[in-house]
Amino acid sequence: MITMTSAFLGAIDRQARSCYDEGQGLTLRPLDPAKDAALLRQWFSMDYARFWSMQEFSEAQVREFYEALCDSGHAGAWLGSHDGRPAFLVECYDPAHDQVGEHYPVRAGDLGMHIFIGPPQVRIPNFSRNVMALVMRFMFDRLQALRVVVEPDSNNAKIHALNLAMGFVYTGQARFREKTASIAFCTRQQFEQAQLQESTV
């Protein structure tokens, strides 16, 4: 079975490492662990970041973690900006090389995703939904995912609401080493249907 690792190692990955910009003020660029670690350390130290499980990491540990992730060959990280200001972090990974792959039968074209939205400079209505929708389009269009997989902490109510708004379907829970995870999946069709329903409300 060909999983998303081949995409990360091939032409799709090379294309993905360029900036992603839809012209609406939200952009993605490849994470630079050496340059971005200090900012991420500030974000991760905040109380609401407890579900990210990196609150106690030093700047050096954050840098080393993302250097290893980006060099793994089966995962990547991108820093998102809003109007030029860093605003969110995205990790995409091959679930066959991740803990989640121990809890469901991984399909060809599955791609896992983690998202962290930084502290806002100002409150913008629907900002989290707009960011999440951008990330989903990036994964389907640029990384050529056939199905996006998420496994948030079962107690993270905010991310569950966001996932459901994007069209994710939850299939159950699994005990990970560091959390009880809720596993959910979303195809392009499910995502586009959810977006259509939201636009007609």
Backbone torsions as a table, in degrees:
resi	resn	phi	psi	omega
1	MET	NA	133.3	176.0
2	ILE	-90.6	117.3	176.1
3	THR	-99.2	-172.7	-174.7
4	MET	-70.3	-8.1	178.7
5	THR	-56.5	-41.6	-179.1
6	SER	-61.2	-33.8	177.7
7	ALA	-68.1	-42.7	-179.8
8	PHE	-64.3	-33.5	-176.9
9	LEU	-86.7	-11.2	-173.8
10	GLY	-108.7	-153.2	-173.0
11	ALA	-64.7	-33.3	-179.5
12	ILE	-60.7	-41.6	-179.3
13	ASP	-65.2	-40.8	179.9
14	ARG	-61.8	-40.0	177.8
15	GLN	-67.8	-40.0	-177.0
16	ALA	-65.3	-22.7	-177.4
17	ARG	-79.2	-2.0	169.2
18	SER	-86.7	167.6	-178.4
19	CYS	-68.7	149.2	177.8
20	TYR	-116.7	117.9	-173.5
21	ASP	-141.7	117.8	178.4
22	GLU	-93.9	2.5	176.8
23	GLY	81.5	15.7	-178.7
24	GLN	-114.2	18.2	178.1
25	GLY	94.1	-11.5	177.6
26	LEU	-106.8	130.1	-179.0
27	THR	-136.2	159.1	173.8
28	LEU	-125.4	140.9	171.3
29	ARG	-138.0	156.1	178.2
30	PRO	-59.3	138.3	178.3
31	LEU	-67.0	138.8	172.8
32	ASP	-111.0	97.4	-173.4
33	PRO	-54.7	-39.3	-177.8
34	ALA	-65.9	-40.9	-177.2
35	LYS	-84.1	-29.7	-170.7
36	ASP	-99.2	-8.4	-174.2
37	ALA	-60.9	-39.0	-177.7
38	ALA	-63.1	-43.2	178.6
39	LEU	-65.1	-45.9	-179.8
40	LEU	-62.6	-37.4	177.3
41	ARG	-60.1	-40.1	177.3
42	GLN	-63.0	-45.7	-179.7
43	TRP	-61.7	-47.9	-172.9
44	PHE	-69.4	-19.9	-178.9
45	SER	-78.9	-9.4	-176.6
46	MET	-77.4	155.3	-173.3
47	ASP	-60.2	-41.4	-175.8
48	TYR	-69.5	-9.7	-179.0
49	ALA	-85.8	10.5	-175.0
50	ARG	-60.4	-30.4	-179.5
51	PHE	-73.3	-12.7	178.1
52	TRP	-80.0	-16.5	175.3
53	SER	62.9	30.8	178.5
54	MET	-132.8	22.4	-176.3
55	GLN	-62.7	-30.2	-176.4
56	GLU	-94.2	2.2	-178.2
57	PHE	-71.7	141.0	170.8
58	SER	-80.4	170.1	177.1
59	GLU	-59.7	-40.2	179.4
60	ALA	-64.6	-38.9	178.9
61	GLN	-67.8	-38.2	176.3
62	VAL	-62.2	-46.1	179.8
63	ARG	-60.6	-46.1	-178.5
64	GLU	-65.2	-37.6	179.2
65	PHE	-61.3	-46.6	-176.0
66	TYR	-78.8	-26.5	171.2
67	GLU	-62.7	-44.0	179.1
68	ALA	-65.9	-41.8	179.8
69	LEU	-62.0	-48.0	-176.4
70	CYS	-70.1	-23.8	179.1
71	ASP	-92.1	-0.4	-171.6
72	SER	-69.8	-27.7	-175.6
73	GLY	86.3	-7.7	179.4
74	HIS	-133.9	18.9	177.5
75	ALA	-156.2	161.2	177.3
76	GLY	-150.7	161.0	179.4
77	ALA	-136.6	143.8	-179.0
78	TRP	-133.7	142.4	175.0
79	LEU	-100.5	126.7	179.5
80	GLY	-99.5	146.7	179.6
81	SER	-126.6	153.7	172.7
82	HIS	-121.7	117.7	-176.8
83	ASP	50.9	40.6	175.5
84	GLY	87.8	-7.6	180.0
85	ARG	-100.8	132.4	175.9
86	PRO	-56.6	132.3	-172.9
87	ALA	-139.2	-20.1	-178.9
88	PHE	-159.6	161.7	-178.2
89	LEU	-125.1	139.8	178.7
90	VAL	-129.5	133.3	170.4
91	GLU	-116.8	133.8	173.9
92	CYS	-123.2	141.6	-173.1
93	TYR	-152.4	156.7	174.9
94	ASP	-79.5	114.6	-177.3
95	PRO	-63.9	-19.1	177.2
96	ALA	-67.6	-18.7	178.9
97	HIS	-108.0	17.3	-175.6
98	ASP	-128.7	164.0	-179.0
99	GLN	-56.5	-35.5	-178.0
100	VAL	-60.7	-29.8	-179.7
101	GLY	-66.4	-12.3	175.8
102	GLU	-81.6	-7.5	-170.9
103	HIS	-120.1	2.6	174.8
104	TYR	-158.8	159.4	178.9
105	PRO	-77.8	107.5	-176.4
106	VAL	-67.4	134.1	177.5
107	ARG	-101.6	154.7	170.6
108	ALA	-59.3	132.4	-179.7
109	GLY	92.6	-3.7	174.7
110	ASP	-71.9	141.1	177.5
111	LEU	-141.7	124.4	179.2
112	GLY	-83.4	157.3	-176.8
113	MET	-147.2	137.5	168.2
114	HIS	-123.0	141.9	178.4
115	ILE	-135.6	137.5	177.2
116	PHE	-130.1	122.2	179.0
117	ILE	-100.2	121.7	-176.2
118	GLY	-68.5	169.0	179.1
119	PRO	-62.8	133.1	-174.6
120	PRO	-74.5	144.3	170.9
121	GLN	-74.0	-42.5	173.6
122	VAL	-140.1	155.4	179.2
123	ARG	-78.7	125.0	-179.8
124	ILE	-121.2	123.0	-179.5
125	PRO	-56.6	135.0	176.0
126	ASN	62.7	20.8	-178.0
127	PHE	-61.2	-46.7	-178.2
128	SER	-61.0	-40.6	179.4
129	ARG	-66.5	-40.1	179.4
130	ASN	-66.0	-39.6	176.6
131	VAL	-63.7	-47.8	-178.6
132	MET	-61.2	-41.3	179.3
133	ALA	-63.6	-40.5	176.3
134	LEU	-59.4	-45.4	-178.9
135	VAL	-63.3	-41.1	178.9
136	MET	-63.3	-43.6	178.3
137	ARG	-63.5	-40.1	176.9
138	PHE	-58.7	-43.5	-177.6
139	MET	-69.5	-40.3	179.8
140	PHE	-74.7	-42.2	-172.7
141	ASP	-85.9	-43.9	-174.6
142	ARG	-92.6	-42.5	-179.3
143	LEU	-92.1	-5.2	175.6
144	GLN	59.7	36.2	173.9
145	ALA	-65.6	142.8	171.8
146	LEU	-95.2	-27.6	179.2
147	ARG	-152.4	132.5	179.0
148	VAL	-96.8	135.6	-177.9
149	VAL	-116.0	133.4	173.9
150	VAL	-129.6	154.7	-178.0
151	GLU	-144.8	59.8	-177.5
152	PRO	-70.0	161.3	173.1
153	ASP	-56.2	136.1	-177.0
154	SER	-62.7	-19.4	-179.5
155	ASN	-91.9	-0.7	-175.9
156	ASN	-88.1	81.7	-173.9
157	ALA	-62.4	-35.5	-177.1
158	LYS	-65.1	-42.6	-179.0
159	ILE	-72.5	-29.7	176.6
160	HIS	-63.2	-43.5	179.0
161	ALA	-62.6	-39.7	179.6
162	LEU	-67.2	-43.1	178.8
163	ASN	-61.1	-44.5	-179.6
164	LEU	-62.8	-36.7	179.1
165	ALA	-66.3	-24.9	179.0
166	MET	-86.0	-8.8	179.7
167	GLY	104.9	6.2	179.0
168	PHE	-65.2	144.5	176.0
169	VAL	-114.5	122.3	-179.9
170	TYR	-83.1	137.9	-176.3
171	THR	-117.1	-6.5	178.8
172	GLY	146.4	-174.2	-178.7
173	GLN	-116.9	158.0	177.9
174	ALA	-145.2	145.2	179.6
175	ARG	-87.7	109.3	174.4
176	PHE	-89.1	172.5	-178.8
177	ARG	-65.7	-30.3	-175.2
178	GLU	-114.6	-1.0	-175.9
179	LYS	-166.9	167.8	164.4
180	THR	-95.6	116.7	-173.6
181	ALA	-99.5	144.8	170.4
182	SER	-102.8	119.9	-174.8
183	ILE	-96.7	132.7	-177.8
184	ALA	-142.8	156.2	-175.7
185	PHE	-133.7	151.8	177.5
186	CYS	-148.8	123.2	173.0
187	THR	-89.6	168.0	176.3
188	ARG	-58.5	-42.2	-179.6
189	GLN	-61.6	-42.8	178.7
190	GLN	-65.3	-40.3	178.0
191	PHE	-63.6	-48.3	-177.8
192	GLU	-65.6	-34.7	177.2
193	GLN	-66.3	-41.1	178.3
194	ALA	-64.3	-40.2	178.2
195	GLN	-65.1	-38.5	179.1
196	LEU	-66.2	-43.1	178.9
197	GLN	-63.0	-39.0	-179.8
198	GLU	-67.5	-36.0	-178.0
199	SER	-71.9	-18.7	-178.2
200	THR	-99.9	-2.1	179.4
201	VAL	-75.0	NA	NA
